[in-house]
Amino acid sequence: MQIVQIANFYGPRSGGLRTAIDELGAGYSQRGHEVALVVPGADADQQVLPSGVLRIAVPAPKLPLTGGYRAASRKAVSAITASLRPDVIEVSDRLTLRGMGSWAQRHGVRSVMISHERLDRLLEQALPDTVARSVADQANRATARDYDTVVCTTAFAREEFDRIGAANLARVPLGVDLDVFHPDRYDEALHTRLRRGNSFAMVHCGRLSMEKHVHRSIDAVSLLHDAGIGVHLMVVGDGPRRPSLERRAVGLPIEFVGFVSDRTLVASLLASADVAIAPGPHETFGLAALEALAAGTPVVVSRSSALAEIITPRCGAAASDTAASFAEAIAAVLSLPLDDRKIGARHRGEQFGWPPAVDGMLAALAV
């Protein structure tokens, strides 16, 4: 079968979205399918990835205030997609490329959209809650109507589609590379560097954008510091909020290292930390948090996000969306026996390998 994956907001510094698309495409290819990936780029380009996936870049402008993300036009993407003669398309974009569902209907092509974010939660950051839900419901009805299947990775991600009574839903949890992200990546020297003379090392890994609520990690460190708990936080990632976050962190035991492209190094950083923080309240899955678990590091997450479905008391904690609640949860996790929290984290991470995710998506794709 010819599977065409389509996404905007996919670039060299993309996080969980790029990882998910690449891992799924590699899995489809390993199972004998022909796979092409259509994404935006600075220039037109084609290359065959080591996984066997043909990646096609469509020229697209940078979007302002996004930290360098690009978005190709639906017209350009649909033209490329048509030339590939797909049996099924998998779209990882519910906004800029939403018309691909109706394009697939007109061309007799099966279509699947992966919901990587909660539209109502994103809109609630700019609109009153009732207005945001109304706008999201209208858009989600169109999405459910236009695509053969809408894939949600968690019950949290599915809620807004359940609210409108969408019947064409599939739940497929994503996965994590259990070989790259492994407790064996722990490095004592790196742990010492991460602590910077303090008792505990913490990591926040992810994009520094408004919806991620990175400020909550910073404020939690401030409260822990005031309480006499010696912690040092390394913030791994970049994004439009970095300058304001750095100003907020002045005088605190916090280090910003920017985007780290080496996944092995990221895995070592996560494995060598005592706890990871994922305060984003809108996460529909949270691959960075799952990577920390696979690396044997417990995670403190937002109780408002999908990660609350994944985190158990053996592998971390879910906190209310306040700095005080996060500080309290971090302190509680750090009080657990070291071996217990590492074993509990790895055990939970092992329940989310990529092969089951690929199988679930192939079932949703009906190939």
Solvent accessible surface area in square Angstrom, and as a share of the most:
residue,aa,sasa,rsa
1,M,109,0.49
2,Q,38,0.17
3,I,0,0.00
4,V,0,0.00
5,Q,2,0.01
6,I,1,0.01
7,A,1,0.01
8,N,1,0.00
9,F,56,0.23
10,Y,10,0.04
11,G,13,0.13
12,P,118,0.75
13,R,145,0.53
14,S,11,0.07
15,G,44,0.42
16,G,34,0.32
17,L,39,0.19
18,R,57,0.21
19,T,24,0.14
20,A,0,0.00
21,I,2,0.01
22,D,44,0.23
23,E,41,0.18
24,L,1,0.00
25,G,1,0.01
26,A,18,0.14
27,G,5,0.05
28,Y,0,0.00
29,S,27,0.18
30,Q,144,0.64
31,R,95,0.35
32,G,64,0.62
33,H,31,0.14
34,E,116,0.52
35,V,9,0.05
36,A,1,0.01
37,L,1,0.00
38,V,0,0.00
39,V,6,0.03
40,P,8,0.05
41,G,13,0.12
42,A,65,0.51
43,D,102,0.53
44,A,76,0.59
45,D,75,0.39
46,Q,117,0.52
47,Q,81,0.36
48,V,104,0.60
49,L,26,0.13
50,P,146,0.92
51,S,42,0.27
52,G,42,0.41
53,V,4,0.02
54,L,49,0.24
55,R,42,0.15
56,I,9,0.05
57,A,18,0.14
58,V,8,0.05
59,P,77,0.49
60,A,9,0.07
61,P,93,0.59
62,K,124,0.53
63,L,53,0.26
64,P,109,0.68
65,L,169,0.84
66,T,29,0.17
67,G,58,0.56
68,G,37,0.36
69,Y,37,0.14
70,R,56,0.20
71,A,14,0.11
72,A,4,0.03
73,S,64,0.41
74,R,91,0.33
75,K,162,0.69
76,A,35,0.27
77,V,2,0.01
78,S,12,0.08
79,A,63,0.49
80,I,54,0.27
81,T,0,0.00
82,A,44,0.34
83,S,83,0.54
84,L,37,0.19
85,R,200,0.73
86,P,12,0.08
87,D,63,0.33
88,V,1,0.00
89,I,0,0.00
90,E,1,0.00
91,V,0,0.00
92,S,7,0.05
93,D,11,0.06
94,R,10,0.04
95,L,90,0.45
96,T,59,0.34
97,L,0,0.00
98,R,90,0.33
99,G,20,0.19
100,M,0,0.00
101,G,0,0.00
102,S,33,0.21
103,W,12,0.04
104,A,0,0.00
105,Q,100,0.45
106,R,155,0.57
107,H,98,0.44
108,G,74,0.71
109,V,19,0.11
110,R,75,0.27
111,S,1,0.00
112,V,0,0.00
113,M,0,0.00
114,I,2,0.01
115,S,0,0.00
116,H,39,0.17
117,E,52,0.23
118,R,14,0.05
119,L,10,0.05
120,D,2,0.01
121,R,46,0.17
122,L,53,0.26
123,L,42,0.21
124,E,48,0.21
125,Q,59,0.26
126,A,91,0.70
127,L,66,0.33
128,P,89,0.56
129,D,76,0.39
130,T,93,0.54
131,V,69,0.40
132,A,0,0.00
133,R,87,0.32
134,S,71,0.46
135,V,66,0.38
136,A,0,0.00
137,D,20,0.10
138,Q,131,0.58
139,A,16,0.13
140,N,0,0.00
141,R,131,0.48
142,A,14,0.11
143,T,7,0.04
144,A,15,0.12
145,R,164,0.60
146,D,19,0.10
147,Y,6,0.02
148,D,63,0.33
149,T,14,0.08
150,V,0,0.00
151,V,0,0.00
152,C,0,0.00
153,T,2,0.01
154,T,3,0.02
155,A,43,0.33
156,F,14,0.06
157,A,0,0.00
158,R,78,0.29
159,E,89,0.40
160,E,0,0.00
161,F,0,0.00
162,D,71,0.37
163,R,101,0.37
164,I,32,0.16
165,G,60,0.58
166,A,17,0.13
167,A,104,0.81
168,N,44,0.22
169,L,25,0.13
170,A,24,0.19
171,R,123,0.45
172,V,8,0.05
173,P,53,0.34
174,L,8,0.04
175,G,0,0.00
176,V,3,0.02
177,D,38,0.19
178,L,43,0.21
179,D,119,0.62
180,V,33,0.19
181,F,2,0.01
182,H,54,0.24
183,P,37,0.23
184,D,121,0.63
185,R,78,0.28
186,Y,81,0.31
187,D,63,0.32
188,E,105,0.47
189,A,77,0.60
190,L,28,0.14
191,H,24,0.11
192,T,66,0.39
193,R,102,0.37
194,L,1,0.01
195,R,61,0.22
196,R,123,0.45
197,G,78,0.75
198,N,39,0.20
199,S,69,0.45
200,F,54,0.22
201,A,0,0.00
202,M,1,0.00
203,V,1,0.01
204,H,6,0.03
205,C,32,0.19
206,G,26,0.25
207,R,57,0.21
208,L,0,0.00
209,S,9,0.06
210,M,110,0.49
211,E,50,0.22
212,K,51,0.22
213,H,36,0.16
214,V,4,0.02
215,H,43,0.19
216,R,28,0.10
217,S,0,0.00
218,I,1,0.00
219,D,36,0.18
220,A,0,0.00
221,V,0,0.00
222,S,32,0.21
223,L,75,0.37
224,L,4,0.02
225,H,95,0.42
226,D,111,0.58
227,A,74,0.57
228,G,68,0.66
229,I,52,0.26
230,G,24,0.23
231,V,2,0.01
232,H,10,0.05
233,L,0,0.00
234,M,3,0.01
235,V,0,0.00
236,V,6,0.03
237,G,7,0.07
238,D,41,0.21
239,G,14,0.13
240,P,60,0.38
241,R,75,0.27
242,R,59,0.21
243,P,75,0.47
244,S,36,0.23
245,L,3,0.02
246,E,66,0.30
247,R,163,0.60
248,R,118,0.43
249,A,7,0.06
250,V,119,0.68
251,G,75,0.72
252,L,40,0.20
253,P,25,0.16
254,I,23,0.12
255,E,32,0.14
256,F,32,0.13
257,V,51,0.29
258,G,5,0.05
259,F,67,0.28
260,V,29,0.17
261,S,90,0.58
262,D,75,0.39
263,R,89,0.32
264,T,61,0.35
265,L,79,0.39
266,V,16,0.09
267,A,0,0.00
268,S,19,0.13
269,L,10,0.05
270,L,2,0.01
271,A,0,0.00
272,S,0,0.00
273,A,1,0.01
274,D,12,0.06
275,V,0,0.00
276,A,6,0.05
277,I,5,0.02
278,A,18,0.14
279,P,1,0.01
280,G,3,0.03
281,P,7,0.05
282,H,27,0.12
283,E,35,0.16
284,T,8,0.05
285,F,8,0.03
286,G,12,0.11
287,L,14,0.07
288,A,35,0.27
289,A,5,0.04
290,L,1,0.00
291,E,18,0.08
292,A,0,0.00
293,L,1,0.00
294,A,0,0.00
295,A,1,0.00
296,G,0,0.00
297,T,0,0.00
298,P,1,0.01
299,V,0,0.00
300,V,0,0.00
301,V,0,0.00
302,S,0,0.00
303,R,134,0.49
304,S,40,0.26
305,S,4,0.03
306,A,0,0.00
307,L,1,0.01
308,A,37,0.29
309,E,68,0.30
310,I,5,0.03
311,I,16,0.08
312,T,51,0.30
313,P,117,0.74
314,R,134,0.49
315,C,0,0.00
316,G,4,0.04
317,A,25,0.19
318,A,29,0.22
319,A,1,0.01
320,S,48,0.31
321,D,46,0.24
322,T,71,0.41
323,A,22,0.17
324,A,63,0.49
325,S,25,0.16
326,F,0,0.00
327,A,9,0.07
328,E,128,0.57
329,A,13,0.10
330,I,0,0.00
331,A,32,0.25
332,A,54,0.42
333,V,3,0.02
334,L,11,0.06
335,S,90,0.58
336,L,66,0.33
337,P,82,0.52
338,L,89,0.44
339,D,97,0.50
340,D,83,0.43
341,R,12,0.04
342,K,42,0.18
343,I,106,0.54
344,G,2,0.02
345,A,0,0.00
346,R,34,0.12
347,H,94,0.42
348,R,44,0.16
349,G,0,0.00
350,E,86,0.38
351,Q,94,0.42
352,F,27,0.11
353,G,10,0.10
354,W,18,0.06
355,P,82,0.52
356,P,86,0.54
357,A,2,0.02
358,V,3,0.02
359,D,75,0.39
360,G,23,0.22
361,M,1,0.00
362,L,18,0.09
363,A,77,0.60
364,A,8,0.06
365,L,0,0.00
366,A,66,0.51
367,V,51,0.29
